[in-house]
Amino acid sequence: MGFGKVFIATSVDGFIARDNGSLDWLPAPLDGEDYGYAALMDSVDGIIMGRSTYETVLGFGEWPFSKPVVVLSRTLTAADVPEALRKSVQVSNVAPSTLVATLREQGWKHAYIDGGQTIRSFIEAGEVSELTLTRIPILLGSGIPLFGPLPESIVLRCEYSKHYPNGVISTRYHAL
């Protein structure tokens, strides 16, 4: 059974950010609507994200997570984490399967996987059990893609799909 749950917005043409990393194309939230984010966070023990996503989140100002975070990076170290976050943020440079084994030993059952390259590496390792794509009704034309080449096809089963008044469509898939 896969360990990770992906929850990410994409443009209709499959990009998660503009070429420069900008997310300015994401719509403002609907009144009181979180597109299923709170339910996702209730279902995971922590978050695993890549360095770029971590740096983007740091730029938001206030740290938005109350759960533990693991940042996958080949360049960051624990010393790069701000002092105020060191109890809840750790840095790792191990492969997804190794990290999953370690986190399972610590009692984690599921993690929210975030960041394009991190998501791709967990998919390739077979460690994604659930994939929620929230498609924003915009064509960016270019940008940072969510998906890239895979060693083999991965069959998904659609579990849920919801259309919102602003044209956003959120679909949850499970890996078979």
C-alpha positions in Angstrom: 0.0 0.0 0.0 1.4 3.4 -1.0 2.4 5.8 1.7 2.0 9.2 0.0 -1.0 11.4 -0.8 -0.6 14.0 -3.5 -2.8 17.1 -3.4 -1.8 19.7 -6.0 -3.3 22.3 -8.4 -2.4 22.2 -12.1 -3.3 24.2 -15.1 -5.5 22.4 -17.7 -2.3 21.8 -19.7 -0.6 20.2 -16.7 1.7 22.8 -15.2 2.1 23.4 -11.5 3.8 26.8 -11.8 5.0 29.3 -14.4 8.5 28.9 -15.8 9.8 31.3 -13.1 8.0 29.3 -10.3 5.2 31.9 -10.0 1.8 30.7 -8.7 0.0 34.0 -9.6 -2.4 32.1 -11.9 -4.1 30.3 -9.0 -7.5 31.6 -8.2 -8.4 33.3 -4.9 -10.2 30.8 -2.6 -13.9 30.6 -2.7 -15.6 31.7 0.5 -14.9 29.0 3.1 -13.9 26.5 0.4 -10.6 24.7 0.7 -11.1 22.2 -2.1 -10.6 19.3 0.3 -7.3 20.5 1.8 -8.4 20.2 5.5 -9.6 16.7 5.0 -6.3 15.8 3.4 -4.4 17.2 6.3 -6.5 15.3 8.7 -5.6 12.1 6.9 -1.8 12.4 7.0 0.9 12.3 9.7 3.1 14.9 8.1 4.4 16.5 4.9 7.2 15.6 2.6 8.3 18.3 0.2 11.1 19.3 -2.1 13.5 22.1 -1.5 11.9 24.5 -4.1 8.5 24.0 -2.5 9.9 24.5 1.0 11.6 27.8 -0.1 8.3 28.9 -1.7 6.4 28.2 1.5 9.0 30.0 3.6 8.3 33.0 1.4 4.7 33.0 2.5 5.7 34.6 5.8 3.9 32.6 8.6 4.7 28.9 8.5 1.3 27.2 7.6 1.9 23.7 8.9 1.2 22.3 12.3 2.4 18.8 11.3 6.0 17.6 10.9 7.7 18.4 7.6 10.5 16.6 5.9 12.3 18.6 3.2 14.1 16.4 0.6 17.2 18.2 -0.6 20.7 17.4 -1.8 21.9 20.9 -0.9 20.1 22.0 2.3 21.2 20.9 5.8 19.5 21.1 9.2 21.5 24.3 9.8 19.6 25.9 6.9 16.3 25.5 8.7 15.3 28.6 10.6 15.7 28.2 14.4 11.9 28.6 15.0 11.1 25.6 12.7 13.8 23.2 13.8 11.5 21.2 16.0 9.0 20.6 13.2 11.1 20.6 10.0 13.9 18.1 9.2 16.0 17.9 6.0 16.8 14.5 4.3 18.6 13.5 1.2 17.6 9.8 1.1 15.6 8.0 -1.5 11.8 7.9 -1.2 11.7 4.2 -0.2 14.3 4.7 2.5 12.5 7.8 3.9 9.2 5.9 3.9 10.7 3.0 5.8 12.1 5.4 8.4 8.9 7.4 8.8 6.8 4.1 9.1 9.2 3.1 11.9 8.3 6.4 13.6 4.6 5.6 13.3 3.7 7.5 10.2 1.0 5.9 8.1 0.5 8.5 5.3 2.3 11.7 4.2 1.2 14.6 2.1 3.7 14.7 -0.8 4.3 18.1 -2.3 6.5 19.6 -5.0 6.9 18.5 -8.6 10.1 16.6 -8.5 9.3 15.1 -5.1 5.9 13.9 -6.4 7.5 12.4 -9.5 10.2 10.5 -7.4 7.5 9.1 -5.0 5.4 8.0 -8.0 8.4 6.3 -9.6 9.1 4.6 -6.2 5.5 3.3 -6.0 4.9 5.3 -2.8 1.8 7.3 -3.9 -1.5 5.8 -3.0 -3.7 8.8 -3.7 -3.5 11.6 -6.2 -5.8 14.6 -6.0 -5.5 16.9 -9.0 -7.3 20.3 -8.8 -7.4 21.6 -12.3 -7.6 25.3 -12.7 -9.3 26.5 -15.9 -6.3 28.2 -17.5 -3.8 27.2 -20.2 -0.4 28.5 -19.2 1.3 27.3 -22.4 4.6 26.6 -20.6 5.8 26.2 -17.1 6.9 23.6 -14.6 5.1 20.3 -15.4 3.7 18.0 -12.8 4.5 14.8 -14.7 7.4 13.7 -16.8 8.5 10.4 -18.3 7.7 7.2 -16.3 9.4 3.9 -16.6 5.9 2.3 -17.1 2.3 3.3 -17.2 0.4 3.6 -13.8 -3.2 2.7 -13.9 -5.4 5.0 -11.7 -9.0 4.6 -10.5 -11.1 7.8 -10.2 -12.6 7.9 -6.7 -14.2 11.3 -6.6 -14.6 14.4 -8.8 -16.1 17.8 -7.9 -16.8 20.8 -10.0 -16.7 24.2 -8.2 -18.6 27.4 -9.2 -15.4 29.1 -10.3 -14.7 26.4 -12.9 -12.1 24.5 -10.8 -12.4 20.7 -10.9 -10.9 18.5 -8.2 -10.4 14.8 -8.9 -9.1 12.2 -6.6 -7.5 9.0 -8.0 -6.1 5.9 -6.3 -3.2 3.9 -7.7 -4.1 0.4 -8.7 
